[in-house]
Amino acid sequence: MRIIARATLRQFWESTPAHADAQTPLVEWYRHIEKAIYRTPQEVKAELRTASVLKGARVVFNIGGNKYRVILAIDYRRQLGFIRFVGTHAQYDQINAETV
């Protein structure tokens, strides 16, 4: 799968020293997702049980032991993933994951 907005991940862990520990789990997540082929949301959920499937072809991933969250909008037909949000669990609780 091709991931759009990879720089968003780097900006997150470089933006605040408190988020520096997110680098390793975010890079690992990115490498896993870019090698994956998911044809349906159910395939994502079957492989990554902690992922949450939302409306609008969005999936929320728990990163770093659920300390961080990534929302990815997936075009399953074209195998494209668009990073819509990267943040802490607390920041995630402040947004509407289906519209961000």
C-alpha positions in Angstrom: 0.0 0.0 0.0 1.3 3.5 -0.8 1.1 5.9 2.1 0.5 9.6 1.5 1.8 12.2 3.9 4.6 10.2 5.5 6.1 13.5 6.5 3.2 13.9 8.9 4.6 11.1 11.0 8.1 12.7 11.2 6.6 16.1 12.0 4.8 14.6 14.9 7.8 13.0 16.7 10.0 16.0 15.9 7.5 18.6 17.0 7.8 18.0 20.7 10.5 16.3 22.8 7.8 14.4 24.7 6.8 12.7 21.4 10.3 11.5 20.5 9.5 8.0 21.8 6.9 7.7 19.0 9.5 7.5 16.3 10.3 3.8 16.5 6.7 2.5 16.8 5.5 4.9 14.0 8.3 3.8 11.7 7.5 0.2 12.4 3.8 0.8 11.7 4.6 2.6 8.5 6.9 -0.2 7.2 4.2 -2.8 8.0 1.4 -0.9 6.3 3.4 0.0 3.2 4.1 -3.7 2.6 0.5 -4.8 3.3 -2.3 -5.4 0.8 -5.7 -5.0 2.3 -8.7 -5.4 0.1 -11.4 -4.8 2.7 -11.6 -3.2 6.2 -12.2 -6.7 7.5 -8.8 -7.8 6.3 -7.2 -4.9 8.2 -9.1 -5.9 11.4 -8.3 -9.6 11.0 -4.5 -8.9 10.8 -4.3 -6.0 13.2 -6.8 -6.8 16.0 -6.3 -3.5 17.8 -7.2 -1.4 14.8 -10.7 0.1 14.8 -12.6 0.4 11.5 -14.6 3.6 11.1 -17.0 5.0 8.6 -15.6 6.6 5.5 -13.0 3.9 4.9 -11.0 5.1 7.9 -9.0 3.0 10.3 -7.6 4.0 13.7 -4.4 2.3 14.7 -3.1 2.1 18.3 0.6 2.8 18.2 3.2 2.4 21.0 1.1 0.5 23.4 -2.0 2.7 22.8 -0.1 5.8 23.7 -0.4 7.2 20.2 -3.1 7.0 17.5 -3.0 7.2 13.7 -6.0 7.6 11.5 -5.6 6.3 8.0 -8.1 6.8 5.2 -7.7 3.9 2.9 -8.7 3.6 -0.8 -8.7 -0.2 -1.0 -9.2 -0.4 -4.7 -6.1 1.8 -5.5 -4.1 0.6 -2.4 -3.6 4.1 -1.1 -3.5 5.2 2.5 -3.9 8.9 3.5 -2.7 9.8 7.0 -5.4 12.0 8.4 -4.2 12.3 12.0 -1.3 11.4 14.2 -1.4 12.2 17.9 -1.6 11.1 21.5 -4.5 9.2 22.9 -5.6 12.3 24.7 -5.4 14.4 21.4 -7.4 11.7 19.6 -10.2 12.0 22.2 -10.6 15.7 21.3 -11.3 15.2 17.6 -14.0 13.6 15.5 -12.1 10.7 13.9 -14.7 10.4 11.1 -14.2 13.9 9.8 -10.6 14.8 10.5 
